[in-house]
């Protein structure tokens, strides 16, 4: 089916509530979820202008939104890592006893390696079932405990532990395969 502006408008209106609920669960912030949903809408409108064709409009909308949310979480995580890395070693106390920071960035090579590793994790995790992905993102990106993740998702702590075990095993296995491919 060819995307048209009318189709995208009606799809977005019909699916907005469900999309917002999914994004809010993933991001744990309604305002960010609304921004991501709006960006997904704009992406679909741009695809309609290009004459893009999709088989399942709803699935495409949700996938575009999820990808945007993952990109957003990745940027937040990278900004957080940069801030922590750049401030921990450069803390100074001035003559009045105030804490001051001088910011310096980590080496470009370290940044590129960290970005590569994070991208590999994101791609690897996207192969897992939705609930497993969500548990991983809540725990690793939002830094929720297993108990908090369980409460957020309406699951038992043991179920979150199972999801995390599966996700971490999948990530380790993927990283091992990547290292073997890079070495050989």
Backbone bond lengths (Angstrom), bond angles and torsions (degrees), N, CA, C in turn:
res aa  C-N    CA-C-N  psi(-1)  N-CA   C-N-CA  omega(-1)  CA-C   N-CA-C  phi
1 X - - - 1.447 - - 1.523 108.86 -
2 X 1.289 115.86 134.08 1.448 121.53 179.10 1.528 109.41 -80.14
3 X 1.340 115.42 131.33 1.460 119.13 177.11 1.518 109.13 -72.34
4 X 1.320 114.89 133.83 1.458 120.72 173.30 1.515 107.17 -125.89
5 X 1.305 116.31 161.59 1.460 119.96 179.72 1.537 110.78 -61.70
6 X 1.321 117.70 -40.52 1.472 120.75 178.52 1.520 111.09 -62.87
7 X 1.348 116.92 -43.53 1.461 120.59 179.15 1.527 110.71 -62.95
8 X 1.339 117.20 -44.91 1.468 121.13 179.50 1.530 109.98 -61.73
9 X 1.329 117.11 -42.73 1.475 120.27 179.09 1.524 111.28 -60.54
10 X 1.335 117.08 -48.86 1.467 119.35 -178.09 1.532 111.02 -67.79
11 X 1.337 117.29 -37.81 1.464 121.22 177.36 1.521 110.71 -62.48
12 X 1.316 116.33 -45.84 1.460 120.62 -178.21 1.527 111.02 -64.27
13 X 1.313 116.98 -43.18 1.474 120.44 178.40 1.531 110.27 -62.35
14 X 1.314 116.12 -44.59 1.469 121.29 -177.95 1.537 111.88 -65.46
15 X 1.334 117.36 -40.75 1.458 122.16 -172.17 1.529 114.51 -99.95
16 X 1.327 117.92 -0.87 1.457 121.23 -172.92 1.530 112.76 -55.94
17 X 1.291 116.95 -47.14 1.467 120.27 -177.08 1.529 111.62 -62.02
18 X 1.319 117.06 -47.34 1.465 121.11 179.52 1.525 110.47 -65.38
19 X 1.330 116.41 -40.76 1.461 120.80 179.14 1.527 110.49 -63.41
20 X 1.307 116.33 -44.13 1.459 120.79 -179.98 1.529 110.82 -64.01
21 X 1.321 117.40 -39.46 1.463 120.45 178.01 1.527 111.07 -62.88
22 X 1.322 116.66 -43.76 1.473 120.26 -179.96 1.528 110.45 -64.63
23 X 1.316 116.62 -45.28 1.463 119.96 -179.32 1.524 111.92 -67.07
24 X 1.322 117.38 -37.91 1.461 120.79 177.94 1.525 110.00 -64.02
25 X 1.321 117.29 -40.33 1.473 120.60 177.11 1.521 110.75 -63.68
26 X 1.305 117.19 -38.47 1.461 121.07 -178.91 1.527 111.89 -73.30
27 X 1.323 116.45 -43.64 1.466 121.20 -174.34 1.524 113.77 -94.02
28 X 1.311 116.63 -18.94 1.471 123.47 -177.42 1.525 112.04 57.12
29 X 1.314 115.17 34.38 1.452 120.80 178.45 1.528 107.64 -156.27
30 X 1.311 115.86 112.29 1.467 120.44 -174.84 1.531 112.15 -63.19
31 X 1.310 116.50 -39.34 1.464 120.13 -179.55 1.529 111.12 -63.13
32 X 1.325 116.63 -44.91 1.468 120.08 176.92 1.526 110.29 -63.84
33 X 1.327 116.69 -39.37 1.464 120.91 178.76 1.527 110.86 -61.60
34 X 1.330 117.02 -41.60 1.460 120.88 178.19 1.537 110.93 -63.31
35 X 1.346 116.17 -40.60 1.469 120.08 178.21 1.527 111.02 -63.69
36 X 1.320 116.22 -44.52 1.463 120.44 -179.98 1.527 110.20 -64.57
37 X 1.330 117.46 -41.79 1.468 120.98 178.56 1.533 109.85 -60.71
38 X 1.312 116.60 -42.96 1.466 120.48 179.12 1.526 110.64 -63.71
39 X 1.325 116.76 -41.09 1.466 120.28 178.04 1.532 111.35 -65.10
40 X 1.332 116.78 -36.42 1.468 120.53 176.76 1.527 109.82 -63.87
41 X 1.321 116.24 -43.09 1.460 120.79 176.87 1.532 110.53 -57.90
42 X 1.321 116.68 -46.80 1.468 120.76 -179.66 1.531 111.64 -62.64
43 X 1.333 116.37 -37.87 1.468 119.78 177.59 1.525 110.72 -64.38
44 X 1.340 116.67 -41.22 1.456 119.58 179.05 1.526 111.65 -67.03
45 X 1.312 116.78 -37.97 1.469 120.38 176.38 1.533 109.23 -62.25
46 X 1.330 116.86 -42.69 1.466 120.25 178.31 1.533 110.31 -62.86
47 X 1.329 117.01 -39.16 1.469 120.51 178.16 1.526 110.40 -66.37
48 X 1.333 116.37 -36.52 1.468 119.89 177.95 1.528 110.01 -64.58
49 X 1.332 116.40 -40.39 1.468 120.67 178.43 1.531 111.36 -63.39
50 X 1.341 116.58 -28.17 1.467 121.15 179.47 1.529 112.09 -85.22
51 X 1.347 116.80 -5.05 1.461 120.31 -178.72 1.519 112.79 78.52
52 X 1.315 117.14 26.31 1.466 123.21 -177.15 1.527 110.35 -65.08
53 X 1.324 116.26 144.94 1.458 121.55 178.58 1.526 110.09 -115.81
54 X 1.323 115.87 140.74 1.461 121.96 177.03 1.521 108.91 -135.14
55 X 1.321 114.48 154.47 1.455 118.22 177.86 1.530 110.56 -89.35
56 X 1.341 116.00 -40.86 1.463 120.74 -178.13 1.529 108.55 -126.46
57 X 1.320 116.50 102.21 1.455 122.14 -175.77 1.515 113.71 -60.51
58 X 1.333 116.69 -44.84 1.468 120.51 -178.43 1.522 110.42 -62.76
59 X 1.316 116.90 -46.47 1.461 120.78 -179.83 1.529 110.40 -62.23
60 X 1.324 116.48 -39.30 1.458 120.57 179.21 1.523 110.58 -64.43
61 X 1.337 117.16 -44.94 1.459 121.34 177.80 1.522 110.84 -57.91
62 X 1.320 116.89 -48.02 1.463 120.86 -177.69 1.530 111.01 -66.60
63 X 1.324 117.58 -36.90 1.467 120.14 179.38 1.523 110.74 -68.33
64 X 1.325 116.92 -42.56 1.464 120.73 177.64 1.526 109.24 -60.63
65 X 1.322 117.35 -45.43 1.465 121.45 -179.68 1.528 111.00 -63.90
66 X 1.323 117.01 -42.87 1.472 120.13 179.50 1.531 110.07 -63.55
67 X 1.315 117.29 -42.06 1.463 120.28 178.51 1.535 111.06 -61.90
68 X 1.317 116.48 -41.53 1.467 120.19 177.54 1.527 110.95 -64.26
69 X 1.332 116.81 -39.65 1.461 120.86 178.62 1.528 110.82 -65.12
70 X 1.311 116.89 -41.82 1.467 120.63 178.59 1.528 109.99 -64.15
71 X 1.321 116.97 -42.80 1.466 120.40 176.28 1.524 110.78 -59.55
72 X 1.321 115.91 -42.21 1.467 120.58 178.96 1.527 110.93 -62.88
73 X 1.331 116.81 -46.49 1.463 120.56 178.68 1.525 110.95 -62.00
74 X 1.315 116.41 -39.40 1.467 120.96 178.45 1.525 110.41 -62.34
75 X 1.334 116.63 -45.51 1.468 119.52 178.90 1.526 110.87 -61.91
76 X 1.319 116.57 -42.74 1.468 120.36 178.95 1.520 110.70 -61.45
77 X 1.319 116.36 -44.17 1.460 120.99 -179.55 1.533 110.22 -64.65
78 X 1.327 117.29 -42.56 1.466 120.43 179.27 1.523 111.22 -65.03
79 X 1.334 116.98 -40.92 1.461 120.19 177.75 1.521 110.50 -63.76
80 X 1.308 116.39 -40.46 1.461 120.69 179.39 1.527 110.20 -64.95
81 X 1.345 117.12 -44.90 1.468 120.45 179.03 1.525 110.34 -62.50
82 X 1.332 116.64 -42.08 1.453 119.67 -179.88 1.517 110.10 -62.82
83 X 1.319 117.25 -45.52 1.454 120.88 -178.06 1.524 110.57 -61.39
84 X 1.330 116.66 -46.52 1.466 120.29 -179.39 1.522 110.09 -65.03
85 X 1.324 117.26 -47.47 1.466 120.67 -178.14 1.522 111.41 -63.10
86 X 1.309 116.61 -38.69 1.457 119.03 -175.40 1.520 112.42 -80.82
87 X 1.319 117.63 -18.48 1.461 118.23 -176.19 1.524 113.86 -102.43
88 X 1.318 118.50 -26.24 1.459 119.54 -174.90 1.519 112.96 -62.83
89 X 1.320 117.57 -45.62 1.455 120.52 -176.48 1.519 112.99 -82.96
90 X 1.303 117.30 -11.94 1.455 120.37 -172.24 1.528 113.05 -114.04
91 X 1.312 116.60 28.66 1.456 120.41 179.34 1.522 109.23 -82.97
92 X 1.319 116.33 133.53 1.458 121.22 179.87 1.522 108.93 -133.23
93 X 1.313 115.33 150.09 1.456 121.26 175.19 1.528 106.56 -108.44
94 X 1.340 116.38 124.16 1.460 118.14 -179.84 1.526 109.97 -81.49
95 X 1.337 116.21 -179.47 1.472 120.61 -176.02 1.521 113.71 -63.73
96 X 1.325 118.55 -19.06 1.466 122.29 178.58 1.521 112.06 -92.63
97 X 1.332 116.88 0.07 1.459 119.98 179.80 1.516 113.71 88.15
98 X 1.330 118.53 6.46 1.462 121.87 179.08 1.525 109.52 -82.45
99 X 1.323 115.07 145.68 1.457 119.82 176.84 1.522 108.32 -84.93
100 X 1.315 115.19 132.53 1.463 120.97 177.13 1.514 108.20 -129.51
101 X 1.308 115.60 153.37 1.457 120.51 -179.74 1.517 109.91 -123.69
102 X 1.315 115.16 139.01 1.454 121.16 169.40 1.509 105.42 -112.17
103 X 1.314 116.89 124.34 1.453 120.43 -174.77 1.519 111.00 -92.37
104 X 1.309 114.53 132.57 1.460 120.84 172.10 1.512 106.45 -137.50
105 X 1.290 116.83 143.99 1.458 119.01 -177.87 1.521 110.15 -86.86
106 X 1.312 116.01 155.31 1.452 121.52 175.20 1.529 108.40 -68.11
107 X 1.319 116.32 168.44 1.467 119.23 -179.29 1.519 110.21 -60.58
108 X 1.317 117.43 148.75 1.473 120.07 178.78 1.527 111.94 -58.93
109 X 1.335 116.77 -37.75 1.464 120.03 -179.60 1.525 111.11 -63.19
110 X 1.326 116.11 -42.94 1.470 119.72 179.01 1.523 110.65 -64.23
111 X 1.320 116.62 -39.57 1.460 120.28 178.32 1.513 112.44 -64.89
112 X 1.327 116.07 -41.53 1.469 120.59 178.99 1.524 110.26 -65.30
113 X 1.337 116.79 -42.24 1.462 120.85 179.40 1.528 110.89 -64.55
114 X 1.332 116.58 -43.08 1.470 120.16 178.78 1.523 110.76 -63.11
115 X 1.329 116.62 -41.16 1.468 121.13 178.59 1.528 110.60 -63.55
116 X 1.338 116.71 -42.48 1.460 121.29 178.72 1.526 110.45 -61.96
117 X 1.320 116.30 -45.35 1.459 119.70 -179.87 1.525 111.27 -63.61
118 X 1.322 116.72 -42.88 1.461 120.13 179.73 1.521 110.57 -64.84
119 X 1.318 117.84 -42.06 1.468 120.66 177.21 1.517 111.22 -61.32
120 X 1.328 117.05 -41.89 1.466 120.58 177.85 1.522 111.08 -61.05
121 X 1.322 116.82 -42.07 1.469 120.74 179.28 1.525 109.99 -63.65
122 X 1.331 116.84 -45.73 1.470 120.72 -179.25 1.525 110.31 -59.71
123 X 1.322 116.67 -47.71 1.467 120.72 -179.46 1.524 110.18 -63.72
124 X 1.320 116.59 -43.78 1.463 121.17 -179.11 1.521 111.23 -62.43
125 X 1.306 117.20 -45.57 1.463 121.72 -178.12 1.520 111.07 -67.07
126 X 1.325 117.55 -30.00 1.470 119.43 -178.91 1.526 112.15 -65.87
127 X 1.335 117.75 -14.18 1.466 121.48 176.23 1.530 112.68 -78.78
128 X 1.315 117.01 -15.01 1.464 121.52 -175.23 1.531 111.20 -85.44
129 X 1.337 117.07 164.14 1.478 120.16 175.90 1.532 111.34 -60.16
130 X 1.331 116.14 154.94 1.472 121.77 -175.15 1.527 113.70 -53.93
131 X 1.317 118.35 -46.29 1.463 120.27 -177.41 1.523 111.56 -66.32
132 X 1.312 115.98 -35.53 1.463 120.80 177.36 1.537 109.34 -66.03
133 X 1.329 116.66 -43.49 1.467 121.40 176.84 1.520 110.88 -60.19
134 X 1.324 115.34 -46.55 1.453 120.37 -177.11 1.519 111.61 -63.43
135 X 1.325 117.23 -42.48 1.470 120.73 177.60 1.527 109.85 -60.49
136 X 1.323 116.35 -43.89 1.462 121.05 179.65 1.527 110.42 -60.81
137 X 1.332 117.48 -48.46 1.459 120.44 -178.32 1.524 112.41 -64.55
138 X 1.337 117.10 -40.75 1.471 119.12 177.64 1.521 110.28 -60.89
139 X 1.325 116.25 -44.89 1.465 119.52 -175.36 1.526 112.14 -75.19
140 X 1.319 117.73 -46.92 1.462 120.59 -173.41 1.528 114.08 -84.66
141 X 1.318 117.82 -40.28 1.455 120.07 -175.75 1.525 112.56 -91.79
142 X 1.308 116.52 -38.55 1.463 119.21 179.77 1.517 111.32 -93.24
143 X 1.347 115.51 -7.28 1.458 123.54 176.31 1.532 112.54 59.72
144 X 1.335 115.76 37.51 1.452 120.50 173.97 1.527 108.68 -82.25
145 X 1.318 116.46 147.98 1.463 120.38 174.90 1.526 108.20 -70.94
146 X 1.330 116.53 169.51 1.454 119.44 176.94 1.531 109.76 -60.21
147 X 1.316 116.25 -40.27 1.471 120.24 -179.65 1.535 110.29 -63.71
148 X 1.330 117.14 -45.33 1.461 120.68 179.39 1.532 110.86 -65.20
149 X 1.328 116.06 -38.61 1.459 120.57 177.75 1.521 109.93 -63.44
150 X 1.324 116.27 -43.33 1.465 121.02 179.15 1.530 110.64 -60.95
151 X 1.317 116.69 -44.87 1.468 120.79 179.02 1.528 110.75 -63.55
152 X 1.317 116.61 -42.58 1.466 121.82 -179.56 1.521 111.43 -61.62
153 X 1.336 115.85 -39.25 1.462 120.49 -175.13 1.525 113.08 -95.12
154 X 1.330 117.68 -5.72 1.460 120.72 -178.50 1.521 112.19 71.00
155 X 1.330 116.24 37.11 1.460 122.19 -178.98 1.521 110.32 -121.54
156 X 1.318 115.40 171.68 1.461 119.92 172.65 1.529 108.66 -82.08
157 X 1.326 115.63 157.85 1.457 120.23 178.01 1.530 109.63 -62.31
158 X 1.324 117.29 -38.22 1.470 119.41 -179.51 1.535 111.34 -64.90
159 X 1.323 117.71 -32.94 1.465 120.09 177.20 1.529 109.93 -68.16
160 X 1.322 117.01 -40.61 1.466 120.85 176.73 1.531 109.55 -62.58
161 X 1.333 116.87 -41.48 1.463 120.72 177.57 1.530 110.78 -59.94
162 X 1.322 116.76 -41.68 1.464 120.52 178.42 1.524 111.01 -64.66
163 X 1.340 116.64 -44.33 1.458 120.16 178.20 1.534 110.88 -61.35
164 X 1.329 116.47 -44.25 1.459 120.29 -179.00 1.521 111.08 -65.99
165 X 1.318 117.06 -40.26 1.462 120.63 178.43 1.526 109.94 -60.86
166 X 1.319 116.00 -44.77 1.469 120.71 178.99 1.521 110.63 -63.00
167 X 1.329 117.01 -45.35 1.468 121.35 -178.55 1.525 111.02 -64.44
168 X 1.318 116.94 -46.18 1.464 120.16 -178.71 1.521 111.52 -65.52
169 X 1.314 116.78 -39.15 1.463 120.30 176.66 1.532 109.74 -61.98
170 X 1.311 115.96 -43.46 1.466 121.58 -179.86 1.533 110.68 -62.78
171 X 1.340 116.44 -41.42 1.466 120.85 179.65 1.529 110.15 -66.13
172 X 1.344 117.08 -46.10 1.471 120.54 179.98 1.529 111.05 -61.21
173 X 1.317 116.11 -43.42 1.461 121.00 179.90 1.534 110.41 -62.44
174 X 1.299 116.92 -42.80 1.462 121.67 179.14 1.526 110.80 -65.03
175 X 1.320 117.20 -42.72 1.467 121.49 179.80 1.527 110.28 -64.12
176 X 1.314 117.39 -39.93 1.464 121.35 177.44 1.524 110.35 -61.70
177 X 1.331 116.56 -45.02 1.458 120.77 179.10 1.529 110.69 -63.37
178 X 1.329 116.56 -40.35 1.463 121.11 179.11 1.523 110.76 -63.35
179 X 1.343 117.03 -43.04 1.466 120.72 -179.68 1.527 111.09 -65.71
180 X 1.330 116.35 -38.90 1.475 119.83 177.40 1.528 110.53 -63.86
181 X 1.319 116.07 -42.44 1.468 120.21 179.99 1.527 110.74 -65.13
182 X 1.339 116.27 -39.37 1.471 120.40 -179.44 1.518 110.83 -69.15
183 X 1.329 117.61 -34.45 1.463 121.46 -178.02 1.523 111.35 -77.93
184 X 1.326 117.10 -31.62 1.467 119.51 -174.32 1.440 111.43 -107.72
